[in-house]
Amino acid sequence: MLKRYHHIVGGVFRIVDACVIGAAWLLSYWLRFYVPLIEVTKGFPDFNQYAALTPLLMILWMVTFSSLKVYQSRRMLRRTHEVHLLLRAHGVAILFFIALTYLFSEYKYSRAVMLYFGVIGGIGLVFFRLLLRNSLREVRRKGYNLRHLIAVGEGKALVTLIARIDKFPELGLRVIGIATHEGSEAQSIAGKPVIGHFAEIGKLVHEHHADKVVIALARQQYGELDRVLEALKDETVDVQIIPDIHEYVTLGCQIEDFDGIPIVNLNDSPLDGWGAVAKRVTDFVCSGIALLFLSPVLLFIGAAVKLTSKGPIFYSQERMGLDGRTFKMYKFRSMRVDAESSTGAVWAQAGDDRRTPIGALLRSSSLDELPQFWNVFSGDMSLVGPRPERPVFVHQFRKDIAHYMLRHKVKAGITGWAQVNGWRGNTSLSRRIECDLYYIRNWSYFFDWKILLLTLWKGFINRNAY
């Protein structure tokens, strides 16, 4: 349903965004040197030096925007989300641009031009995006280039579909009416009139000059699907089927064509292809560098653990990671060797008397987690992801918390979206799971870097780390 709209409108947005970026760059040069709000003290640079960068800027912005999924269809329908994503992607592209010009260009571009460009570009992108959106909505509102559809079915799937269509008039879709089963006495559903029954769908298409038929049957009506499709097999209208499975979709839903067979993929991991390769390379390189540069710290902590309590320096514990597979996670030992001999598997509590003399410091400062860089280096974990849990707790939580196991669709991480938002240690499990699922649904390579920077910014000390 969104494919045609996405290809056309998404292509227009790409062209307009590229033009805005090119124009903003040239305008910034003009404002800086020909309408100088700041005195020009170092002479006027050659215009060609700046103009030559325009095509490269346009390409860099398009690549960055595409990488950050600015033009992804589901994001193109949410205005506030779209504006936020536009400005965030614009900021990332500016950082890339500054880094590239600094590293690879001997010519130093004016910082004032860069500043003007950042502001003008951001305002221009948002202004023209909203202008195009509103113009398209106005065109559709006046009845131009509309596609009229008949919805077939009833129930929650149909009501949800109609609500989405009404919410986004720029799609150019209008629901003429609804065809229900013969025994239905409903006069309207979700504000749309009932115009007939399943058996009449062929006649209804001709009477109402419909361009499209969308079938959204409730699961108990799937037996009627053959009859409806048989009635439409000789019609020229577009036919689309919406399966009543939205209540089972948590991470996302995609449909692929497998040699002519449509397959619906529910809750697939977003980490595949080049995204997964980039994440693994980053994990490998960054964890290797961390192990190398932190080696003096690791040796010092290891010596402190050994000298202040009996037992091994490291503590290994079975945790559950990607696809439910278990692995040994390593930490500096911060508790007595027999910490769980009488209690069994339990979470640490505030003022826990099982901690070693330096255990409280190690745990509250997250220094006990440093050996997990080896887990990342070896591939069991990632720098960023949901925190791994012990299997004994997982078997308990999966019964009590909906969608708990979906957090294992990606590798466990040293830090994660839940941790930087304060949901660490003995805190709300439901809120932690919400954060984990949000991270998986919205994963991108740059989202990982945002979490890493937030981890550095907010520090490793947490009041919930006992």
Buried (B, 14 or more C-beta within 10 A) or exposed (E): BBEEBBEEBBEEBBEBBBEBBBBBBBBBBEBBBEEEEEEEEEEEBEEEEBEEBBEEBBEBBBEBBEBBBBBBBEBBBEEEEBBEBBBBBBBBBBEBBBEEBEEEEEEEBBEBBBBBBBEBBBBBBBEBBBEBBEEBBEBBEEEEEBBBBBBBBBBEBBBBBBEBBBEBBBBBBBBBBBBBBEEBEEEEBBEBEBBBBBBBBBEBBEBBEBBBBBBBBBEEBEEBBEEBBEBBEEBEBBBEBBBBEEEEEBBBBEEEEEEEEEEEEEBEBBBEEEBBEBBBEBBBEBBBEBBEEBEEEBEEBBEBBEEEBEBEBBBBEEBBBBEEEBBEBBBBBBBBEEBEEEEEEEEBEEEBEBBBEBBBBBBBBBBBBBBBBBBBBBBBBBBBBBBBBBBEBBEBBBEEBEBBBBBBBBBBBBBBBBBBBBBBBEEEBEEBBBBBBBBBEEBBBBBBBBBBEBBEEBEBEBEBBB
